[in-house]
Amino acid sequence: DFHPQLPFAYCTRRRQCPVHTSPGTSTTTMAASTVLRATPLFSGLVAGPTPLLKGLLRPLKGPALPLLCRGLAVEAKKIYVRDKPHVNVGTIGHVDHGKTTLTAAITKILAEGGGAKFKKYEEIDNAPEERARGITINAAHVEYSTAARHYAHTDCPGHADYVKNMITGTAPLDGCILVVAANDGPMPQTREHLLLAKQIGVEHVVVYVNKADAVQDSEMVELVELEIRELLTELGYKGEKTPIIVGSALCALEQRDPELGLKSVQKLLDAVDTHITVPTRDLEKPFLLPVESVYSIPGRGTVVTGTLERGILKRGDECEFLGHSKNIRSVVTGIEMFHKSLERAEAGDNLGALVRGLKREDLRRGLVMAKPGSIQPHQKVEAQVYILSKEEGGRHKPFVSHFMPVMFSLTWDMACRVVLPPGKELAMPGEDLKLTLILRQPMILEKGHRFTLRDGNRTIGTGLVTDTAAMTEADKNIKWS
């Protein structure tokens, strides 16, 4: 991380540099070619430095440096090496059951073996409002590696008010870690999160029964395990075969009670390695990246983040942003994953893409970045939809045609109008129906895309797009207000 080859006056990190804790400890200078290789601005130069640059980089008398030389002693961006299978996992569960604490504990334990960078609880919940309320609001992402795999881990919010952000977080997951507090057992958001995960296609779940140190009665823990298995079976998972690990993330974080702390997290990681399978990635189709967040980085430009849904994305690829009545073209000038540079990203990678010539306000969450001409937004689709029953947390009453829920798919949400099939007057809770859905604005939807329907704070249905349809004049004249 430091540059001891530079003299004290040249070293940009001399206050922290172990070699340069006092002036005069080093009098050699870094070779011009080394500086060039370590500097992103000049790293593209294949030939040696020009005489002008050599002159600018030669050792100087006195402590002052010319403006061009300052800051050249920077570390090169690390390169992401794809030497292990990449899997996307996430923590889901009720608010305050310890999802973020478990995420921090995983990074702490793996950091000791070099498989992760330790992320404190405060670094994961780093927004001011998250710290003030002590809950996760937006999904947070961390990276770690076990002996077998490389993981991108999403810490999903548990609070009922932020289920919208939770849906965005779980959309690209290959598997989930369901966190349930031993002193509470399954709670309302436990069921809702598990149901949403099932609806968007997450097939593999591993359970961590947290806060076991707060429960003295072992029968209480066994009862919680039984309730969890019943809930998993009810929602379509293999409850009897699902791994359930009992422990305490706080004990692991504070390095006490190894049986409940360290060993339980190690067992959890082993279960994740074995139970959550590596999915088959679609690398043949043109790339598609649902935009999760947009950032403006001073001196670099605008970066969009998300999980690559399909295809391969390379530096220099042309792209277009679609959805929310936008159609904007650009070029990908850089790709990173967890602060490591990539020449190419593959489906499943959780990445940030630097795009040329765009401002942060030009883009927003919910847009889709795709290969130009490879996909079109649609406003009307045919879908197979399951209407959740009252027992599943859905509606208590049926609804009729022209009912207006909100559709969630990929990273976007949009008001839509439901049209029942001819001859069907009521859609009853618990029914499986073929419905026509008309969106308020054209959005990216393809045959086979999954979606969720919500009404207020309630998930009312889940569906699969079976076909796209053309808008009629009557459809275009719908009044949305």
N, C-alpha and C positions, 0 to 999 in steps of 0.2 A: 504493500500500500504506500510505502514511502520511497523516496529517491535519494539514497545516501550517496549516489555517485555525483550529485550536484554539490557545489560549494554552498556554505551556509546561506549566503545572500540569495542564491538561486532557488533554494528548496522552498516550494510553496507551502509546505506543511511543517516548517522547521520548529514550530512551537510544540508539536506532538511527536516529531521525528525522533526515534531513539538514538540515532547517530548524531543529530544536530541539536542536542540539548544545550550545548554551549557553542559559541562561535569558534571557528578555527579548527574544528575536528576533522574537516575534510577539505581538501584543496583541489581535488580532481573535478573535472566537468564531464557531463554526459555527452557522448558523441552526438553530432547533429542528426545522424541517421536514426539513432535510438529515440531521440526526442520526436522526430517526425513520425516514427512508427507508433509512439505512445500518444500521439495527438490526433483526435478524430479529424480535425480540419485538414491535416496533411497526410492522413493514413492512406489515401488513395494514390499517392505518388508512387509509381513503380521505379522510376529512375532515382538516382541519388539526388540530394539537395543541390540547388543551383548555387553558384558562387555567392550570389546576394544573400541567400539564406544562411550559407556557411559563415558569412561575415557577421550576420546578425546573431548567430548562435555561438560565436567564439567567446571565450572567457573575457570578462570585463575587469578593469581595475576599479576597485571601490565597490560599495554596496548597491549602487543604483543599477537598475535594469531598464533598457529601452522598453517602450510600451508593447512592442510586438513580441518580445521575449517573455513577458510576464504571463504566467498561466500556461506556458507550454509544457511544464512538468506536470502533466495530468495522467492518471492511470487509464489504460485502455479499457474499453467496455468489455466485460466478460462475454464469452461466447457460450450459448446454450448447446450442450452436447447431448444428442438424443441416443443415449446408451442404455436406457431402460424403457419399458412400456409406460406410456403416460395415461393416467386415470384421473377423472374429475370426481371428487367426493365432497360431501358437505355435512355439516351438523344441523339437524332440525329438531324441533321439540318446543315445549311450552316455555313461556317467558320465565326467566330466573331459575331454570332447571340446570344451568351450568354449561351451556353450549360454548360460550366464549372462553370460559375457564378451561374447558377440556381442550379447545383448540390451542390455547397458550401452553398447556401441559404437554401436548404432543410435540410442539416445536421445542420445548425445553429438553425433553428426554432425547429426541433425535439430534438436537444440537450437540449433545455430549459426544456423539459418535460421528459428527460432521455431516449428518443427513439433513440438517435444517439450520436456519438462523433463528435463534430464540426470539419470539415475539411476546412481549408482555401483554397482559390484559388491556392496559391503557393504549397500547399501540394498535390493537385490533379494533377496539371501540374508540376511535380517535377523533370523532366529530364532537364539538363542544356540547351539542344537545344530547349526544349519547352518554358522555361523561356526567352531565348534569342529572340525567334521569336514571343512569345506571343500567340502561338496556341497549341492545343493538337495534338500530333503526334501518341502516342500509346493509346489504350483504357485503362482507369483507372477504378478501382473498389472501391466503398464505400458501407458501410452497414448502414441500418437504419430500425427502426420499427415504424409503426403507431399503433393505438389501435387495428387494425384488423389483421395486417400482418407483416411478416419479409421480408425485401427487400434486394436483392443484386443489386446495381445500377451500370451500366456501362456507363461511360462518353466517348462517341465515338468521334474520330477526325472528323472535318468537312472539312478540306482542301482537295482539289482534289488530291493532291500528295499522300495522305495517306488513300485512299479508301480501299486499301488492308487491312490495320489495322482495318478499320471500319467494313469490312465484318467479320473479326475474332471476333470483339466485339459484333456484332448483332446476330451472328449465334445461341447463346444459349438463346436469349431473349424471354420472354413470352409476352411482350408488350413494346411499345415505347412511350416516351414523345418527340413529334416533337416540336422543338424550332424555332420560326420564329420571326425575329425582326420587330417591327411595323413600323419602319422607312425605311425598305427595302422591306418587303413582301417576297413571295416565290422567291428563287434564284436557280441557277443551281444545287448546291449540295442538296438543299431542295428536289428537284424532284428525284435526283439520290439516296439519302439515303432512301427516302420513297419507291422508286421502289425496291431497294435492300432488304429492310425490308419485302416487300410483297413477293418477290421472294423466300426468305428463310423461309417463313411460319409464319411471325409475323402478327397476325390477328387483334390485338387490338392497337389502337393509341389514345393518348390524346394529344391535342395541347396546347402549352403555347405561347401566343403572347407576346414576351418580349420587353423591352425598350419602354413601353407605356409612360413613363415619358418624352421621347424625342419627342413625337408627341403631338402637341397642338390641332390638328383638329380631332374630334371624327369620322367624316365621313371617314377620312383616315384609321382609325383602322377598321371600318366596311367594307371598301373596301378590306383590307387585309384579314379579316375573310372570305369574299365571295370568294376571290381567293383561299384561302386554302381549302375551302369546295369543290370547283370545281376540284382542283388538287386531293384531296382525292377520289372523285367520279370517276375521270378519271382513277386512278390507281387501282380501284377495292375495295376501302374502302367505308363504309357507311358515306359519307360526311355530310349528313344532321343530322345524329345522333351522330357524333363525338363531344365529349365535347371540347370546345375551351375556355380557360381561358386567360384573358387579365391582364397583370401586369408588374412588373419590378423586376427582380431578384436582381439588384443592390440596389434598395430601401429596399428590404427585408434584404439584407446583411448589409446595413448601418443603418438599423432601422429608416427609415424615410418614410413618406407618407404611413401609414398602409393600406389604401385601395388598393394601387397599389403594396405594398410590402408584408407585413405579411399575410394579408387576401387572397391575390391572390395565394400565395404558399399553404396556408391551403386549399383553394378551389381546387387547382391542386391535392393535396394529396388525398382529398376526391374523386375526379374524378378517380384517379388511382385505389383507393380501390374498387370503384363500377364498373368501366367500363372494367378494365383488369381482366379477370377471372383467377382463379387458374387452371392451366392445369392438366389433368390426367397424372400422372407420371408412366412410365413403370418400375416397380420394380421387375418384374418376370424374365426378361432376364438377362444374365450375364452382369457384369458391363462393361462400355465403357467410357473412358475419353479421349477426344481429347486434346492433350497437347497445351496449349496456351503460356506458358513461362516456363523456367527452371532456377533455382537459386541454387547457392552453398552457404550454410550457415555454417560458421566456427564452428567446434565443433559438428555439427549435421549431415551434409551430404548434399545430393542433394534433392531438392524439385521440383516437377512438379506441375503446377497449371492449372486449367481449370474448365469447368462446366461438371459435370457428366451427360452424355447423357442418360444413362439408367442404371437400376440395382441398387444394393446395394454394397458399398465398405466398408470393415471392416479392422481394424488394424490386421496385420498378414496375410492378403490375399496374395497369390502368384499372380504375374502379368507378362505380357510381353508387350514390346514396339514394334510396327510394323509400317512399312512405310519407305519411303526413303531408301529402300534396307537394312533395319535393322531388326533384330529379337533378342531382348535382354530380358532376364528374370531377375526378381528381386522379392523382397518381400516388401510390404507396412508396414513400421514400425511406422508410425504416420500419423494422419489426422487432419488438422486444417481448420477452416473457419473463416476468419477475426480475426485471432489470438486467436481463441477459439478452444479448443481440442474437437474432436469427436471420439467416439468409432466406429461409423458407419456413413457413408454418403449415402444419397439417391439421386436418379435421380433429377436433377435440382439444386443441391448444387454447389455453386462456391467455390472450395476447393483447398488446397495445400496438396500434399501427399509426405511424406518423404520416399524415396526408398533406400534400402540397397545396398551397394557395387558398386554404380555407380558414375562416375564423371560427372561434368556439361557438359564436351565436348562429352560425350557418347550420350547425348540426345539433341533434338532440337524441336522447335515449328513445329507442323505439324504431329508429330508422334501421335499414338493412344495407350493409355494404356488400356489393356483389360485382361480379364480372359484367362489364357493360353488355347489355342486350341479352343476358342469360335468364332474366326473370322479370315478370311484370306484376305490378300491384293489381289486386282485384277487390271489387266492392260487393260482389254477390257470390255466395258459395252454397253448395248443397252439402249437408253434413249428417252423419249419424251421431245422435246426441243422447246421452243417458241423463235423465232428470233425477237428481238426488232425492231420496225419500226424507221424510221428517227425521227418522232415526239416524240417518247418515249426516244430519246437519243441514239438509236442504230446506226447500219451501214446505210450509204446512198446507198450502192451498194450491190448486191447479192454476194454470195461466192460459190465456187465449192468444190468438194471432195478434200481431203488432205489439206484443209485450217487448219492453226495451231493457235488456240487461247490458252489462259491459263484457266484451270479449277480451280475454288475455291470451296472447300467443307470442312465442319468441320473447322479445323484450318489450313489446308494445301492448297497449290496451286501448280499446275503442268502443264507443257506444254502438249497439247494433239493434236491428229490429227482427224479431222472430216471426216467420210465417209458417203456420201449421199446414200439413198436407191436406189436399181436398177431402172434404167429408169429415175431417177431424175438428171438433169444436174446442176440446179441452186437452191440455197436456198435463197429465197427472204425475205427481211426485212418485218416483220409482219406475217410470216408464222409459223404454228405449225407443226413440223415434227418429224418423228421417225428417229433418227440418231444412227450411231455406233461411239463410241469414243474410241480411243486408246491412253493410257497415255504413257508418256516417261518412267516412272517407275511404278511398281505396288504400289498402294495406297489403303487405306481402303475405299471401296465403297460397299454398300449393296443395295439390292432392296428397293426402297422407299426413298433413300437418295436424298436430294435436292442439287443442285449445281448451280453455276453461271459461265458463260463464259465471259471473257474479252479479248479485243484486244487493246493493248496499254493502254491508259487511258479511254477507252470506254467500258461500259458494253454492250455486244451485244446479250446476250441470257440467258435464265434461263431454267433449266430442272429438270427432275425427273428420277432416274435410274429405269428402268423397269425390267432389267435382267442383269446378268453377262455372259460373253462369254469367250471361250477358245481362246488363241492366235494361229494363224496359222503360218506356216513357213514364209509366205510373210510378216505377221505382224512383226515377229521377225527381219526381214531384213530391216526394215524401217530405212532410214538414217535421223537422226534428225538435223544434222548440216546444 
